[in-house]
Structure formats: C-alpha cells, structure tokens
Amino acid sequence: MTAYIIRRLIIGVIILLLVTMVVFLFVRLMPGDPLLVYMASFDINRQTSISQENYENLLHIWGLDRPIPVQYVDWLGGLLQGDLGKSIKLQEDIGILIAERMPRTAYIGFITFVLGTIGGITAGIVCALRRGTWMDNLITTTANIGMTIPVFWFGILLMYLFAYKLGWLPTSGWTNPFDDFWMSCKQLLMPVGSVIIGSIAGMARLTRSCMLEVMRADYVRTAWAKGLSERVIVVRHQIKNAMIPVVTALGGALGMILGGSVFIETVFAIPGMGLLMTNAVFDQDYQIVQAGVLLFGGIIIFSNLVVDILWGWLDPRIRLA
Amino acid sequence: MSVVLDVENLKTYFHTEYGLVKAVDGISFNINQGEIIGLVGESGCGKSVSILSVMQLILTPGEIIEGKITFEGKDLRQFEANGPEMRAIRGSKMTMIFQEPMTSLNPVLTIRRQMTEILELHLDMDRASAGERAVELLRMVGVPDAASRIDDYPHQFSGGMRQRVMIAMAISCNPMIIFADEPTTAVDVTTQAQLLELMKDLVTRLNTALIIVTHNLGVVARYAQRIYVMYAGRIVESGPSEEIFDDPQHPYTIGLLNSVPRLGEKHGTRKLVPIYGVPPNLINMPPTCAFLPRCTYKTAQCEKEPWPALRSAGDNRYLSCYVDVRGKQ
C-alpha cells in the first residue's frame, strides 16, 4: 500500500509538471501583453506616456525578455523555494494573495462538497428504495434538469429572484463568517445553491443507479434468504457495495466544484481564488494563472489519490493490488 | 415419516412487457423429513422459480398467483413475503444454497460477518459465540484452517470453498429443509462430487430434508430418493428415482434419459438421441401439452385435448400424459 501511494504521488507530480508546462506556454501564446495592461493603469495614475524604453525596461525586470524554457525553469526553481512569483497587475506576492483568497474558496467548496455529497447520496438511496413512486420521479426529473443547468446562468436566475425581485438575500459579496456569521450565511446561500444543484443531481443519479443494480445482485438475494430485515439488508449489504462507484466519482465532483467556483465567484463577486483566476486571465497576469492552475491541479490530483485509497478500503478485492 | 413441506397447485407468473410468463403453472410436490428429492428439468422450465416461490423470494414483476404452501402445518402464503413470520422461517428453518458461489456471497463483507449475522438473528447469539460457532460450522463443511480463513473475504476463496461456506450457512440453524438451486453447476466435476457427498452426509446427520434442483440427471440418480420432472412450468412425471430411471413413462423423461450416457453402459450399444426442437416460449402458451411439438409419441387426442393433469401411474408415481408409452419404446 505504501509503495502504491508513493508511486501514485510520483505520477501525480509528473502530471502536475506537464500541466504547468502547458499552461505556462499557453498563457504566453495568448494575444495581449500583461505589461501593457499594467502600464496602462500605471500611466493613468501617473499621467506619463507609455514609452518604448519604459516597456523594455519592465520586460527585463520581469524576465519576460528571456526564452520561454528559461522562464519556466526559473519559475520552477522559485517554486521549489516556496516562491510562487509576483503578480504583475496587483504587484503583490502570489503566496500572500493565495493565502488570503484560497480559504474563502475552500470554505465555499467544502460546504458545497459535503452538503452535495450527503444530499446527493441520500436522494439517490431514497429514489432507489422508493423507485417508481412520485418521489422517485420528482427527484430523478429534478436531477436531470439540475445536471444540465449551467452554473452561472442558474446563479444569475437565483440572484434575479431572491435578491432583485424578492429582496430576501444580498445580491453578492463576501463576509468573513467569523465576523458576521448570519450575514455570511445569507451571502453564501445563492452561490452554494447554484453550484450544489449540479453536485446533488450527479450524485443522486449515480447513487440511484448503483443501488438499483446492487438490489438485484445475487448476494442481496442471499441476504433475503437469510431472513434479514430490509433495513439490515440495505444498510449492511447494499450501501457499501453501491458506494464503490460513487466514491470514485467524488474526485470528479470536487473538480466540478473547483471549476464551478470560477464562475460563481465571478457572478457573486466573491473575492476567492476563482475570481482571482478569472481576473488574472483577463489581465494576462501570467504568474497568477500559473500558480492557480498549479494549486487546483494539485488539489484534484491529491483528491483522486485519496479516492483511490478510500476505494481500497471499501472494496477488499482491490485492497492488495 | 412426516411431511415437512407440501406445495399444492403453485402458480407463479411474471408480468413482462412481452406478455404473461407462466413460469410455474400449477405444480404440486411434497417432501418428508430427512428426505432428498430432485427437481429436474431443462433451463428455464421453472425449477428455480418454484423453490424461490416457496421461500417467497420472488421479485417484481414476478407474482405468486395461486397455491398452498404448507410448512409445519401453516400455509406460508398467509404471511407477507417480507413480513416477520416469513423472515423468521427464512435462513433458519428453510434455507437455500444458490447456484453461483462466485456472486452469492457479499464481496465487501468477511465470511465471518456473513455467517454470524444468521446466528445472531435467528439464534440470538452474541458476536463472540456466533463467531466460534461459525468456525465450527466451517470445519464441519471441510474448510481447512477455518479459524483463520473465516476472516477472509469471499474473493480469497475458490468456487468450491465458497459453496462450502454457503452450505455452512445453510445448515447453521439446523433447518427443516434445504433448497439447493443447482448447487454444483458452477464448480468442476471433482468438486461437484465432493460437495454433493458433503450435503448428503450433513442432511442425513441433521435429519434435514433436501431439495436438489438440477438439470443433471446423474446427480439426482445418485442422491435423490424421489424425482419430480418439470417441463414448461409443470411437473410431468414424478416417482421414486430408481423407478423413474428404470421405467420412465413420460415422453419427455424418456427423451432426457435417451440423451445422456449411463455409467457401465457398453460403448456403442446404444445411440444417444437428443430431444429434437427447443423448449417452448412460456409466453402465450397453447392450451395443449407443451411437449407436444417435440413429442414422438403424440396421438390425435394430444392435439385436441388440453394439457393433461397428473394422474396416478402406479405406486407413488404420477404422470401427465394421455399416451401409455409402455411397449412402444
């Protein structure tokens, strides 16, 4: 098992390196120039003009005049020393930016992930046990709709209804839950709600089909033949088996939530990693995009590793593999 | 000898989208204490459904339409399929060994847990003593090194060993009846023989009745005292095994016996004859005898009259055929 985890970690690092290479190259291939964006804002404040000399000077300071492979190796070297680089636009250390932004994204992501998983699995089990009833039909239909709704569109719809029309909730913004928990909850209701619908829908559909499959399994018939009650059969014999594919999907669900945070933080003006990344892409702020992709990529690779370990715990057949 | 189980006119139908499948269409059988009987027939003739019906383990779209299942003087059909009375009988007084040892054990639970849950449920044992008893049962069925193997998972057992575990679970509460649904189909021939000997040995010791469902005539010939031959959801012939083998009277039974070689038979003395044609589709069956299209003894009466009911054909023998085949073979 230890050898397996070490091997997976090494593979994970290699994947992460490849991802950063691709991103490193692509942000530089995009049309536009982060220095021009920076200088434009700089010049408005200082009332000076953009000169060729200034530009080349900046290019040299940021090291952008060197060949891309050299820049990459340099960036990687900094990374190994714990230096994520500096934002061109915000003129701030990216480590500090992430330390400030990531907890917000993680907080929202954690709530969504936990509630989405619990809600989805519960809904799926209920549907499977009550299959064919109005409740099953209602949840399944809602889940089918929920899976196809784009996160940002649903977010805007919620905003229109609850903030603009009804005025029950604040349109957008972020409050530290330790400062004002109630306000924080009210502000998070819509962002979490719009991401979670997809999570719950996906989980519910998967759980339902896995449960239905397991219910027809031979070993469940054996369990009935033993005289066990339905409750024991569901809890002891069905759920653990049905959860094996569901747990596999959890890694993917986390990726969906991180991806969703990019949209949802933009729509609801939450100053988290998602919004930071979105703005960085618009501003061509290379360093932030690189660091952000590294962080998200690392989280997804790590969570997939955790999922695989969990899988072995659930299914003894692959435990020794 | 007292009758343990008496099934009368049992009908189990499946409501499928293609039509009504009469999987079991009015069968009657009984079994005495400590007796071994065989339920024989081709695949899809309703053997498994019959015994699943007795234990009320039929899943939708299947439904027990009619019949009386008398077990220990009580009609089981008065009980709800998964109600407390049925659950108290299943796994303790009436147990079942399934066909597929590979898939009939739960892959994510240890053998210990799968065995102890029965003992805890029906015999009110605590975890520890149930565990001890489970090890003892595994030893009884010949699982080597039972004390340590009991904490393994099913995938760590071979097919034959898993079937031994199934047998151990089946005898764990000293049942009145064990249903064995093609218990040896999925294992190799050597293991088959071992398992059957083991089951015979155990039921004799425990004075338990055993119903072996099989399409293997060799198995029933060797172990069963009485045989019920099923075709298309009905019993077509029944009687003591020796008599059935020596003097089959239903054209289907005759066909079955003509299609298999017998041990000790001199090579080349008898040609093996298959039963021509295929078993009927159980949807929209004609009212006439289901074996009619494949029968080599059919008469004009068979074409006109409905499927004949079972009639007595000698001591303890029953037959569902208009034709007297004696002397025609």
Interface residues (C-beta under 8 A of the other chain):
Chain A: R216 A217 D218 Y219 R221 T222 A223 W224 A225 K226 G227 L228 S229 E230 V232 R236 H237 K240 N241 I244 L314 D315 P316 R317
Chain B: M55 L57 L59 N82 M86 R87 A88 I89 R90 G91 S92 T95 M96 F98 E100 T103 S104 L105 N106 P107 V108 L109 E117 I118 L121 H122 Y153 H155 M166 M169
